[in-house]
Amino acid sequence: MENGAVGEVPKNTKQLTFEYDSMFVNTASVLNYNSVQELKQITEAAIREKACIVLIFHGINKKGEVDPDYLWSFDYDMFEEYAKYLSDLKNQGKVEVITNEQAYRKART
């Protein structure tokens, strides 16, 4: 396993990264091999760049269940850790947690 992520990293995959552009809504799917550390790094970079990011979690495993063969799932405990991190940043006034539609509307104004 790489970067503390769940499951093996499929061949020909990249670490979750962005080229930030404040004129666009930057999106990426979070997959089973991504780590909380990657999500935190992306979040910190977006804060620095004043960029809007949308991380798409297609599925969260049930607590205690791991499905390393399903690429589109994410570990429950890792999701909970990242959600707490985001909540802390939100409480500090560093991020705004919004829906996709809200992000789209903000990008258009």
C-alpha positions as CSV (number, residue, x, y, z in Angstrom):
1,M,0.0,0.0,0.0
2,E,1.2,3.5,-0.8
3,N,0.8,6.7,1.3
4,G,-1.2,4.9,3.9
5,A,-4.1,4.4,1.5
6,V,-6.5,1.5,1.3
7,G,-5.6,-1.2,-1.3
8,E,-2.9,-1.4,-3.9
9,V,-2.2,1.5,-6.3
10,P,-3.4,0.5,-9.8
11,K,-0.7,0.7,-12.5
12,N,-0.7,3.9,-14.6
13,T,-2.3,6.0,-11.9
14,K,-1.2,9.4,-10.6
15,Q,-1.2,11.0,-7.2
16,L,-4.2,13.2,-6.7
17,T,-3.0,16.7,-7.9
18,F,-4.4,19.9,-9.4
19,E,-3.2,22.7,-11.5
20,Y,-5.3,25.3,-9.7
21,D,-7.2,28.0,-11.5
22,S,-9.3,30.4,-9.6
23,M,-11.5,30.9,-12.7
24,F,-12.7,27.3,-12.7
25,V,-14.1,24.7,-10.3
26,N,-11.3,22.2,-10.0
27,T,-12.6,18.6,-9.6
28,A,-11.1,15.2,-8.9
29,S,-12.4,11.8,-8.0
30,V,-11.1,10.4,-4.7
31,L,-10.3,6.7,-5.2
32,N,-9.4,3.8,-2.9
33,Y,-5.7,4.3,-3.2
34,N,-5.7,8.0,-2.3
35,S,-4.6,9.0,1.2
36,V,-5.8,11.5,3.8
37,Q,-2.4,13.2,3.5
38,E,-3.0,13.7,-0.2
39,L,-6.4,15.2,0.5
40,K,-4.9,17.5,3.1
41,Q,-2.1,18.6,0.7
42,I,-4.6,19.4,-2.0
43,T,-6.8,21.4,0.5
44,E,-3.8,23.4,1.8
45,A,-2.7,24.2,-1.8
46,A,-6.2,25.3,-2.7
47,I,-6.2,27.6,0.4
48,R,-2.9,29.1,-0.7
49,E,-4.1,29.6,-4.3
50,K,-7.6,30.8,-3.3
51,A,-9.0,28.1,-5.6
52,C,-12.2,26.2,-5.5
53,I,-11.9,22.4,-5.4
54,V,-14.5,19.7,-5.5
55,L,-13.4,16.3,-4.3
56,I,-15.8,13.6,-5.5
57,F,-16.3,10.7,-3.2
58,H,-18.2,8.1,-5.2
59,G,-18.6,5.7,-2.3
60,I,-17.6,5.4,1.3
61,N,-17.2,1.9,2.7
62,K,-19.2,0.9,5.7
63,K,-17.3,1.2,9.0
64,G,-15.0,-1.8,9.3
65,E,-15.4,-2.9,5.7
66,V,-12.7,-2.7,3.1
67,D,-13.1,-3.5,-0.6
68,P,-9.6,-3.0,-2.1
69,D,-10.9,-4.3,-5.4
70,Y,-13.4,-1.5,-5.9
71,L,-11.5,1.5,-7.2
72,W,-14.3,4.0,-6.5
73,S,-14.7,3.4,-2.8
74,F,-13.0,5.2,0.1
75,D,-12.2,4.0,3.6
76,Y,-14.8,5.1,6.2
77,D,-12.2,5.9,8.9
78,M,-10.1,7.9,6.4
79,F,-13.2,9.8,5.3
80,E,-14.1,10.6,8.9
81,E,-10.5,11.9,9.5
82,Y,-10.6,14.1,6.5
83,A,-14.1,15.4,7.4
84,K,-12.9,16.3,10.8
85,Y,-9.9,18.1,9.3
86,L,-12.2,20.1,7.0
87,S,-14.6,20.9,9.9
88,D,-11.6,22.3,11.8
89,L,-10.6,24.4,8.8
90,K,-14.1,25.6,8.4
91,N,-14.4,26.6,12.1
92,Q,-11.1,28.5,11.7
93,G,-12.6,30.4,8.7
94,K,-10.0,29.0,6.3
95,V,-12.4,27.1,4.0
96,E,-16.0,27.2,3.0
97,V,-17.6,23.8,2.5
98,I,-20.3,24.0,-0.2
99,T,-22.2,21.8,-2.7
100,N,-21.2,21.3,-6.3
101,E,-24.0,23.6,-7.4
102,Q,-22.9,26.4,-5.0
103,A,-19.3,26.0,-6.3
104,Y,-20.5,26.3,-9.9
105,R,-22.5,29.4,-9.1
106,K,-19.6,31.0,-7.3
107,A,-17.3,30.3,-10.3
108,R,-19.7,32.0,-12.7
109,T,-19.9,35.3,-10.7
